[in-house]
Amino acid sequence: MRLELSLFTGSENMHFQVVWVYTLAAGLNTSLNHHLALRFGYEYAEADIKSGYGSKLKTKMSQFSLGLNYTF
C-alpha cells in the first residue's frame, strides 16, 4: 500500500510517503452463559514512512483487548 500526504504549515510544505503497511489481527469470542460473553483480541500493525526531507520512520503498534458483554 502506498499513501502520500502533504501538510502545509505556514511557510513550510512537508511531504510524507507511506511505503508499506502490514496489519495482523486475531480475536476470540466465547459465551459464558445466556447473558455473558467474553471477547479477547490482538492487533499488530507496522509501517515504513518516508518524509520529504529524506528521513525514514519505522512504526510498530500492538494492542491487546479484553471485553465482557452483558446481553439483556
C-alpha positions as CSV (number, residue, x, y, z in Angstrom):
1,M,0.0,0.0,0.0
2,R,1.3,3.4,-0.9
3,L,-0.1,6.6,0.6
4,E,1.1,10.2,0.1
5,L,0.3,13.1,2.5
6,S,1.2,16.7,2.2
7,L,1.0,19.1,5.1
8,F,1.0,22.9,4.8
9,T,2.1,24.7,8.0
10,G,2.6,28.4,7.4
11,S,5.5,28.8,5.0
12,E,6.7,25.2,5.2
13,N,5.4,22.4,3.0
14,M,6.1,18.9,4.5
15,H,5.6,15.8,2.3
16,F,5.3,12.3,3.7
17,Q,5.0,9.0,1.9
18,V,3.9,5.7,3.5
19,V,5.9,3.0,1.7
20,W,4.1,-0.1,3.1
21,V,1.7,-1.1,5.9
22,Y,1.4,-4.6,7.4
23,T,-1.6,-5.4,9.7
24,L,-2.4,-8.6,11.6
25,A,-5.4,-9.1,13.8
26,A,-6.9,-12.1,15.7
27,G,-9.8,-12.4,18.1
28,L,-11.8,-14.9,20.1
29,N,-15.4,-14.6,21.3
30,T,-16.9,-17.1,23.7
31,S,-20.2,-17.2,25.6
32,L,-20.0,-17.8,29.3
33,N,-23.8,-18.2,29.8
34,H,-27.0,-16.9,28.2
35,H,-26.3,-13.3,29.3
36,L,-22.4,-13.0,29.4
37,A,-20.0,-13.1,26.5
38,L,-16.2,-12.7,26.8
39,R,-14.0,-11.4,23.9
40,F,-10.3,-11.3,23.5
41,G,-8.3,-9.8,20.7
42,Y,-4.8,-8.9,19.5
43,E,-3.9,-6.4,16.7
44,Y,-0.4,-5.6,15.3
45,A,0.4,-3.0,12.7
46,E,3.8,-2.0,11.1
47,A,4.5,0.8,8.6
48,D,7.5,2.5,7.0
49,I,7.2,6.2,6.4
50,K,9.5,8.5,4.4
51,S,9.5,12.3,4.8
52,G,10.2,14.8,2.1
53,Y,13.5,15.6,3.8
54,G,14.9,12.1,3.3
55,S,14.4,10.7,6.8
56,K,12.7,7.4,7.5
57,L,10.5,6.4,10.3
58,K,9.5,2.8,11.1
59,T,6.4,2.5,13.2
60,K,5.1,-0.6,15.1
61,M,1.9,-0.8,17.1
62,S,0.3,-3.7,19.0
63,Q,-2.7,-3.9,21.2
64,F,-4.5,-6.5,23.3
65,S,-8.1,-6.1,24.1
66,L,-10.4,-7.9,26.6
67,G,-14.1,-7.3,26.9
68,L,-17.1,-8.6,28.8
69,N,-20.6,-8.1,27.2
70,Y,-23.9,-8.4,29.0
71,T,-27.0,-9.0,27.0
72,F,-30.4,-8.3,28.5
